[in-house]
Amino acid sequence: MPETALELLLKRGKISNIMSRKKAKKSIEESILKRFRARGRGAAMMPGDFLDLADRRVIAVALSRLVRAGRLRRPSRGVYVYPRQSELLGELAPDPEDIVKAISRAGGERIQASGAYAANLLGLSDQVPAKVVYLTDGHSRKLQVRNLPIELRQASARRLAIAGRVSGTVAEALRHLRKDQVDDQVVEQLRRRLSEADKDQLLKDIKRVPAWIGEVFRSLAAAQPDDKPRAGG
């Protein structure tokens, strides 16, 4: 039986609506990918980073579709990564720093690398830690990113006073080594690694760390005989 004009119009309207919805979904997915591309390979983000594009449910569906399509990875619940590639090794594991920064950004938390991981970041240890530890002013919890455990450990506001600055990482690395293991060799290693701006930051933060760590900060910032004089000095 032939379709009436009204039925044809309704049918075309439904098809048009379906196509419009598909275009909208595609547009949101492309907008999400555009933000990942702007941050570069290895970038980690969470659904809250996209809530200006659509509501949380629509964003969650779009992210899941991108994961299924292989455009993104989900290394831990609620965290999405724009995967890094290596010609020799293939897809590389996500950087714990990127993962934790995304979590910190979403929850408005302060975070600070701690323990063996802080020492590793500063080149004071070649050993890759079996577990990555961060201090946070949020609640304590544990994540698993591939085979790497990540622990977010609640710490006091005083301990986190210099979180996110180079002085925070140096202080945590020194705490890990302990006072009796921080010798001239350790100080020299750090001195070579830190920039002049980093050393200036250490001096600004001396009052925010224990006295013995403050003394190490002072030694690191002290001019050495072979240092070039600073401008205006």
Contacts in CASP RR format, 6 or more apart in sequence:
PFRMAT RR
TARGET T0000
AUTHOR 0000-0000-0000
METHOD contacts of the structure
MODEL  1
MPETALELLLKRGKISNIMSRKKAKKSIEESILKRFRARGRGAAMMPGDF
LDLADRRVIAVALSRLVRAGRLRRPSRGVYVYPRQSELLGELAPDPEDIV
KAISRAGGERIQASGAYAANLLGLSDQVPAKVVYLTDGHSRKLQVRNLPI
ELRQASARRLAIAGRVSGTVAEALRHLRKDQVDDQVVEQLRRRLSEADKD
QLLKDIKRVPAWIGEVFRSLAAAQPDDKPRAGG
3 11 0 8 1.000
25 61 0 8 1.000
25 62 0 8 1.000
25 65 0 8 1.000
28 53 0 8 1.000
28 54 0 8 1.000
28 58 0 8 1.000
28 59 0 8 1.000
28 62 0 8 1.000
29 62 0 8 1.000
29 65 0 8 1.000
29 66 0 8 1.000
31 50 0 8 1.000
31 53 0 8 1.000
32 50 0 8 1.000
32 53 0 8 1.000
32 59 0 8 1.000
32 62 0 8 1.000
32 63 0 8 1.000
32 66 0 8 1.000
33 66 0 8 1.000
33 71 0 8 1.000
33 72 0 8 1.000
33 82 0 8 1.000
35 45 0 8 1.000
35 49 0 8 1.000
35 50 0 8 1.000
36 43 0 8 1.000
36 45 0 8 1.000
36 72 0 8 1.000
36 82 0 8 1.000
37 82 0 8 1.000
39 45 0 8 1.000
39 82 0 8 1.000
40 82 0 8 1.000
41 82 0 8 1.000
41 83 0 8 1.000
41 84 0 8 1.000
41 85 0 8 1.000
42 81 0 8 1.000
42 82 0 8 1.000
42 83 0 8 1.000
42 84 0 8 1.000
42 92 0 8 1.000
42 94 0 8 1.000
42 95 0 8 1.000
42 98 0 8 1.000
43 81 0 8 1.000
43 82 0 8 1.000
43 98 0 8 1.000
44 75 0 8 1.000
44 79 0 8 1.000
44 80 0 8 1.000
44 81 0 8 1.000
44 82 0 8 1.000
44 94 0 8 1.000
44 95 0 8 1.000
44 98 0 8 1.000
44 99 0 8 1.000
44 101 0 8 1.000
44 102 0 8 1.000
45 79 0 8 1.000
45 80 0 8 1.000
45 102 0 8 1.000
46 78 0 8 1.000
46 79 0 8 1.000
46 80 0 8 1.000
46 102 0 8 1.000
46 103 0 8 1.000
46 105 0 8 1.000
46 106 0 8 1.000
47 56 0 8 1.000
47 59 0 8 1.000
47 60 0 8 1.000
47 63 0 8 1.000
47 78 0 8 1.000
47 80 0 8 1.000
48 56 0 8 1.000
48 59 0 8 1.000
48 106 0 8 1.000
49 102 0 8 1.000
49 105 0 8 1.000
49 106 0 8 1.000
50 59 0 8 1.000
50 62 0 8 1.000
50 63 0 8 1.000
51 59 0 8 1.000
53 59 0 8 1.000
54 62 0 8 1.000
63 72 0 8 1.000
63 74 0 8 1.000
63 80 0 8 1.000
66 72 0 8 1.000
66 80 0 8 1.000
67 73 0 8 1.000
67 74 0 8 1.000
67 80 0 8 1.000
72 80 0 8 1.000
72 81 0 8 1.000
72 82 0 8 1.000
72 83 0 8 1.000
73 80 0 8 1.000
73 81 0 8 1.000
73 83 0 8 1.000
73 94 0 8 1.000
74 80 0 8 1.000
74 81 0 8 1.000
75 81 0 8 1.000
75 94 0 8 1.000
75 99 0 8 1.000
75 145 0 8 1.000
75 146 0 8 1.000
76 99 0 8 1.000
76 143 0 8 1.000
76 144 0 8 1.000
76 145 0 8 1.000
76 150 0 8 1.000
79 99 0 8 1.000
79 102 0 8 1.000
79 103 0 8 1.000
81 94 0 8 1.000
81 98 0 8 1.000
81 99 0 8 1.000
83 91 0 8 1.000
83 92 0 8 1.000
83 94 0 8 1.000
84 91 0 8 1.000
84 92 0 8 1.000
84 94 0 8 1.000
85 91 0 8 1.000
85 92 0 8 1.000
86 92 0 8 1.000
93 145 0 8 1.000
93 146 0 8 1.000
93 148 0 8 1.000
94 145 0 8 1.000
94 146 0 8 1.000
96 117 0 8 1.000
96 132 0 8 1.000
96 145 0 8 1.000
96 148 0 8 1.000
96 150 0 8 1.000
97 113 0 8 1.000
99 143 0 8 1.000
99 145 0 8 1.000
99 150 0 8 1.000
100 111 0 8 1.000
100 134 0 8 1.000
100 150 0 8 1.000
100 152 0 8 1.000
101 111 0 8 1.000
103 109 0 8 1.000
103 111 0 8 1.000
103 143 0 8 1.000
103 152 0 8 1.000
104 110 0 8 1.000
104 111 0 8 1.000
104 136 0 8 1.000
107 138 0 8 1.000
109 136 0 8 1.000
109 137 0 8 1.000
109 138 0 8 1.000
110 136 0 8 1.000
110 137 0 8 1.000
110 160 0 8 1.000
110 163 0 8 1.000
110 164 0 8 1.000
111 134 0 8 1.000
111 135 0 8 1.000
111 136 0 8 1.000
111 152 0 8 1.000
111 163 0 8 1.000
111 164 0 8 1.000
112 118 0 8 1.000
112 134 0 8 1.000
112 135 0 8 1.000
112 136 0 8 1.000
112 155 0 8 1.000
112 159 0 8 1.000
112 160 0 8 1.000
112 162 0 8 1.000
112 163 0 8 1.000
112 164 0 8 1.000
112 168 0 8 1.000
112 169 0 8 1.000
112 172 0 8 1.000
113 121 0 8 1.000
113 132 0 8 1.000
113 133 0 8 1.000
113 134 0 8 1.000
113 169 0 8 1.000
113 172 0 8 1.000
114 133 0 8 1.000
114 134 0 8 1.000
114 135 0 8 1.000
114 153 0 8 1.000
114 155 0 8 1.000
114 172 0 8 1.000
114 175 0 8 1.000
114 176 0 8 1.000
115 129 0 8 1.000
115 133 0 8 1.000
115 172 0 8 1.000
115 173 0 8 1.000
115 175 0 8 1.000
115 176 0 8 1.000
116 125 0 8 1.000
116 127 0 8 1.000
116 129 0 8 1.000
116 133 0 8 1.000
116 176 0 8 1.000
117 129 0 8 1.000
117 132 0 8 1.000
117 133 0 8 1.000
117 134 0 8 1.000
118 169 0 8 1.000
118 170 0 8 1.000
118 172 0 8 1.000
118 173 0 8 1.000
118 176 0 8 1.000
119 125 0 8 1.000
119 173 0 8 1.000
119 176 0 8 1.000
119 177 0 8 1.000
120 126 0 8 1.000
120 127 0 8 1.000
120 128 0 8 1.000
120 129 0 8 1.000
121 169 0 8 1.000
121 173 0 8 1.000
122 169 0 8 1.000
122 170 0 8 1.000
122 173 0 8 1.000
122 189 0 8 1.000
122 190 0 8 1.000
122 193 0 8 1.000
123 189 0 8 1.000
123 193 0 8 1.000
124 173 0 8 1.000
124 177 0 8 1.000
124 186 0 8 1.000
124 189 0 8 1.000
124 190 0 8 1.000
130 149 0 8 1.000
131 148 0 8 1.000
131 149 0 8 1.000
131 150 0 8 1.000
131 151 0 8 1.000
132 148 0 8 1.000
132 149 0 8 1.000
132 150 0 8 1.000
132 151 0 8 1.000
133 150 0 8 1.000
133 151 0 8 1.000
133 153 0 8 1.000
134 150 0 8 1.000
134 151 0 8 1.000
134 152 0 8 1.000
134 153 0 8 1.000
135 152 0 8 1.000
135 153 0 8 1.000
135 154 0 8 1.000
135 155 0 8 1.000
135 159 0 8 1.000
135 160 0 8 1.000
135 163 0 8 1.000
135 172 0 8 1.000
136 152 0 8 1.000
136 153 0 8 1.000
136 154 0 8 1.000
136 155 0 8 1.000
136 160 0 8 1.000
137 154 0 8 1.000
137 155 0 8 1.000
137 157 0 8 1.000
137 160 0 8 1.000
137 163 0 8 1.000
138 152 0 8 1.000
138 154 0 8 1.000
139 152 0 8 1.000
139 154 0 8 1.000
140 151 0 8 1.000
140 152 0 8 1.000
140 153 0 8 1.000
140 154 0 8 1.000
141 151 0 8 1.000
141 152 0 8 1.000
142 149 0 8 1.000
142 150 0 8 1.000
142 151 0 8 1.000
142 152 0 8 1.000
143 149 0 8 1.000
143 150 0 8 1.000
143 151 0 8 1.000
143 152 0 8 1.000
144 150 0 8 1.000
161 208 0 8 1.000
162 168 0 8 1.000
162 171 0 8 1.000
162 205 0 8 1.000
162 208 0 8 1.000
162 209 0 8 1.000
165 201 0 8 1.000
165 205 0 8 1.000
166 194 0 8 1.000
166 198 0 8 1.000
166 201 0 8 1.000
166 202 0 8 1.000
167 198 0 8 1.000
167 201 0 8 1.000
167 202 0 8 1.000
167 204 0 8 1.000
167 205 0 8 1.000
167 208 0 8 1.000
167 209 0 8 1.000
167 217 0 8 1.000
168 205 0 8 1.000
170 190 0 8 1.000
170 194 0 8 1.000
170 202 0 8 1.000
170 216 0 8 1.000
170 217 0 8 1.000
170 220 0 8 1.000
171 205 0 8 1.000
171 209 0 8 1.000
171 213 0 8 1.000
174 182 0 8 1.000
174 213 0 8 1.000
174 216 0 8 1.000
175 213 0 8 1.000
177 186 0 8 1.000
179 212 0 8 1.000
182 216 0 8 1.000
187 216 0 8 1.000
187 219 0 8 1.000
187 220 0 8 1.000
190 220 0 8 1.000
191 199 0 8 1.000
191 220 0 8 1.000
191 224 0 8 1.000
194 202 0 8 1.000
194 220 0 8 1.000
196 230 0 8 1.000
199 220 0 8 1.000
199 221 0 8 1.000
200 221 0 8 1.000
202 217 0 8 1.000
202 218 0 8 1.000
202 220 0 8 1.000
202 221 0 8 1.000
203 217 0 8 1.000
203 218 0 8 1.000
203 221 0 8 1.000
205 217 0 8 1.000
206 214 0 8 1.000
206 217 0 8 1.000
206 218 0 8 1.000
209 217 0 8 1.000
END
